[in-house]
Every structure is written in structure tokens, then in C-alpha cells.
Amino acid sequence: MSKKMAAVRRIYLDGIRDGQYREAVEATTGDRYTQHSTIVRDGRDGFNEFFEGLIERNPTREIELVRMFEDGTYGFVHADQSLNGGQDRWVTTDLFDTDDNDLLIEHWDVISAFVDDTRSGRSQIDGPAEITDLDRTDTNKELVRTLIDHVLIAGQDRPLSEFISTGHYAQHNPLVADGLDGFGTFLGELASQGEAMTYRKLHKLVGQGNFVATLCEMELAGVPTAVFDIWRLEEGLIVEHWDNMEPIPPVDQWVNTGKFCTDPMLLIEPSKARTHAPPC
């Protein structure tokens, strides 16, 4: 395991699971620690302040790091968290940026509740986790980027079969069944209710081998939403998909610069931002 991924693992398992949050954040973060979880202040003090309360409220914490991969300075993790013997269970997706010393300097996350009943019969976290096809990293990232930028955002009329396998497409979104037909049924149900799922901007894209993760700004049924999508590819097509969605709270509820942006002026003059998400 690389030094940067060891830092990610330590802050999660030693810091949060085992309650050694002060020691972990001191050892793993760099000269700054910019935070995009809107309820956590920037810096080590903000991290300690938040997790002191969380650990006090939740004395029993179980965490499994289900998927982990790295891309350049970035480390990505897909985790399963169970609090107080399963009283609460969360799916978390986190992206960390690191400095030249592989210390953590910035963090983005999306958190949602674990759902027991899903249309595909798959959970939000199960399925393959092994990193393979390292020689296809750039090609796989480019295919996912094209799908999001040109089809999901720009709305180009291109068949999804250019990007997603028609033979096998395993789905982990609780509301969507397997296959392209399952995805089409889900969109049709939204439309019948006068609602829509609209991707607005791709903020981050990272990948390693057969896995690519994207952080996007979207609207779901009119609600501004942050979404991490995880895509697994085989032979140049997407064959499996996980996602994690979280509504973006109004700017006046943030204690940092928000889910995506690093512009400090949004805290000084929040009226310059849009209602729910920054223009960056």
C-alpha cells in the first residue's frame, strides 16, 4: 500500500473507528486540510471538533473500507460504516488530495444511509473490489468523462451502448434494476412524476485500472445534489455501477466553502454564490 493510501486508511480506521482522531489527523495531514463536508470546519481543529462529538455520541463504530484506489495525488475510498451495533449504517464515498509528502490536504465526501431493500438485490457496497487492467486506466477514464460531459450533462443523443455493456450491467443504486432497461425504467418513473435527474457539472474524475469514480453536481427531482458515481469497466465498457447521493444544503448552513469549491470569498460574501452550490 502506498504512503498516501496508508494515510487515508489511518485517518479512517485509527482516527474514526478506533477513536484516535487527534493522533491520526496530526500524523496524516499537511500544512492545510481543506474540508468539503459542509458540517465540518477546515483544518485539524475542525476535524477534531467534529469527531469528538461523533465519537461521544457513537461509542461503538465498525468501518469496512470496501474499495480503495489512487490516481496521482488523489486517494479514493468507498466505505461501510455501522454505528452502535447497527443502530445507524452509512455508505460513505471519500476523495482525498495529498501534497508532495503524501499528506492529506483536501477532502470531499458524500454520505447516505444504507438501504436494505434494493431492486437489483445487490447492496450499495457489495461486488468486486479488485483493481485490474492498469494498462486501461486512461482509456477507461476518458470513456467515463465522455459519458458524463457529452451525454449526461450536454445531452447529446448518443446510444448508451457506446459506454455501457448491453450484455451485463450490474446496478447498485437501490432504486434501479440491472441492465440498461432498468436504468430506462427508473428515468421513466421520474418523468411520470414530473421529476428528473439532471447532471450539471463534473467536478472530479479519478481512476485506476478497471475502476473510475466521479464527483458531480446534479439535480434530482429539483433538489441540488452531490453524487459520487463508481464505475467498473471490462473490455472498454461499463459493466457495474455504484453511486452515493447527498442533498446539498443551503449556503448559510455551510461551515466551510461547500461541497465542491475552494473559493474563500464564498464564506466572506455568500451572496455571490448560488443558493445551494458555488459557481466553481
C-alpha angles and dihedrals in degrees: 000000000000122000093251093051090047087056091051090049093048096051090050102041105026095031104040107016096040096034097239091124097141094051093043097050091045092052100042108038130081134217090305135020110200112197129208100177094106095220096053123078121228123268136026091298091056091049092049093046093053099043094045087064095040094051092046090053094043111040093172117058129171119185130181119189098213101177129017132171140153136222118186108304092350131093123193129197135184110199143182116215125190120186129200097357095315097315086129126017125188138186111216131190117191136182121195128190119206139201130235089283093053091250119144114258105161137025136196124181145173120200130189138166119268111251121211100195116059133169095232095045088238123114127234091257111029125099135067120343104170116118111230139154096047089171089064097055098108094041092050093048091051093051092052092045090053092048093053101038099040105028110023096035107024093034097226112178099243123140113257087224087077087069109019127054116250091200100056129007114160114200128205100177102112093226098048130076124218123281134027089289090059091053091048091050091052093052090047091053091052091049092050088057092050091252135116144193109229126178111214107177141001107225104171136014123181133163148169122195112310095000129078126176126195132191112207140174111230145157119238114189088339095308118122105240140181114219134187111200120193116201127192117199136197126186093349099312136092111254102168137030137193125176140183123200133191129177113243110235122224116278094251089064095056122102092193137026095294142251097316115008133083096190106124091199088077089071094043095045107015091169087076090065127078116259096267112008137030123252095244 
